Amino acid sequence: MKQQLIASKKSRFLTRSQKTRILNKTRFRYFFIRLAYAQKNMKKVMLVVLASFLLLASCAPRAQVQETVSNSSSIVLQNETSANLSPVDAPLIQCPDGIFVSSIKECDSHAVILSVNDTFAHMLLEQSHGKFSNYAYLVDDALIIVSGNRSRYYFSQLSSVEGIPITDVYVDRSAKTAVAYCNIDREAHLSPTSFDYERSKCKGYLDAELNVSFEAWDPKGPIDFLEEFENETPILVEDNLLTISIGGNSKTIQPSLHYEKNGKEVILRIDKRYNIPAKVEIEGQPPIDFRDTYFDLMIVEGKQQRITPDWVTYQNVSAYWLKGNSK
C-alpha cells in the first residue's frame, strides 16, 4: 500500500520530457491499432474484388465459346449452301452492266445510268445486246432458253401436243420452224418416282420429230418486247420507283414506259436491276410476267448452268436407250 502511494506521488512529479515520451508512445500504439484494423478491412475488400474478377473471367471463355460455335455453324451452313449450288466454280451475281461478281454490294460500282429520251427502248436494247449473248426466262410451265436465233422450251413437267407426250420444243427463227421432242432422258429426270423404261411414255418417240406451228411456239421474251418498241416514242414515262411482286419475287421497277400499239396501250415495266421488262401490260389482255430472267447463267433443276448454244440444239438419245433395252 505504501509502495503504491509512493509511486502515485512520484507520478505527480514527472518531468515534462517524461510525460511527452509517455504520450508519444500512447499515440504510436493507437496509430498501429488503427492501421491493423484498416488492413483487416482492406483484406475483405480485396477478397470481394478478387471474387468479382474470377467470376468475370469464368464467364468470358463461355461467351467466347458460344461465339465460336455460332461462327462455326454459320461457316458450315455457308459451305453447305455453296456446295449445293452448281457446276460453276463459285456462286455469281450479275450486275446490271453484265459483270459477274460474288456480292450484290459490288454492283454499286457497276451501276448503269439511263437518260430518258424518245428512243428509250432502243437504248435498253443496245445495252442488252452489248452485255449478254444468251439468256433465259421463266414462264408458267417452262424455262425458255434463247441463244442467237434459236430457242428452246424446257418444260418443268411432261407436256403434250395433239395427244403426243413432249418434254421440249426447239424453235429456229431463221428457218421459221418449231419441232417438239419427247426426250426420254428428260422424262426420267422429271419422273417423281424411280424411272421404268417399260412404262415410259417417250420410248415410242425416241428422237422422233414432231413439227408444230412456228407462229404458235415462237416465244416472245423481254428482249423481244424491247425490239418491238425499239424506234417508238413512249406516250408517257413514269419515272417513279415501284415495287411489284411476280411469282412471290419482289421486283423494283423504274421506269414504266407507256406506248400505244394498234389502238391499245402497252406498258413495259422495266426491271431497275437489269433494265429489261419484268412485266408487260397490254390493254384488254392478261399481264405477262417475267418472274425470273437469266443472262449467260441460269438455274436448271436447282443447279447453276452456263447458257451455251448446246442448250438449244437437240441431241439424239435413241442409241443409248435402244442398246440398253434391246431384246
SULDANOR-V41647 format. One line per field, one symbol per residue. ss: DSSP state (A for helix, B for strand, O for the rest). psi: psi as a letter, one per 40 degrees, with the letter a starting at -180 (. if undefined). A space follows every 10 residues. Layout:
BEGIN
ss->???
psi->???
END
This chain:
BEGIN
ss->OAAAAAAAAA AAOOOAAAAA AAAAAAAAAA AAAAAAAAAA AAAAAAAAAA AAAAAAAAAA AAAAAAAAAA AAAAAAAAAA AAAOOBOOOO OOBBOOOOOB BOOAAAAAAA OOOOOOOOOA AAAAAAAAAA AOOBBBBBOO OBBBBBBOOB BBBBBBBBBB BOOBBBBBBB BBOOOOBBBB BOOAAAAAAA OOOOOOAAAO OOAAAOOOOB BBOAAAAOOO OAAAAAAAOO OOOOOBBBOO OBBBBBOOBB BBBBBBBBBB BOOBBBBBBB BOOOOOBBBB BBOOOOOBBO OOBBBOBBBB OOBBBBOOAA AAOOOOOAAA AAAAAOO
psi->dddddddddd ddfiiddddd dddddddddd dddddddddd dddddddddd dddddddddd dddddddddd dddddddddd dddecieidi hihhideehh ieiddeedef ihhihhaefd dddddddddd dhdiiiihad eihhhhhbei ihhgieihai hfehiidihh hhddefihhi ighdddddde heahhhddeh eedefhehhh hihdddehih adddddddfd eihiehhhei hihihhfehh hhhhahhhih hfeihhhhhh hddefihdhh hhheiiihhg dhhihdiihh feihihhidd dehhhieddd dddeei.
END
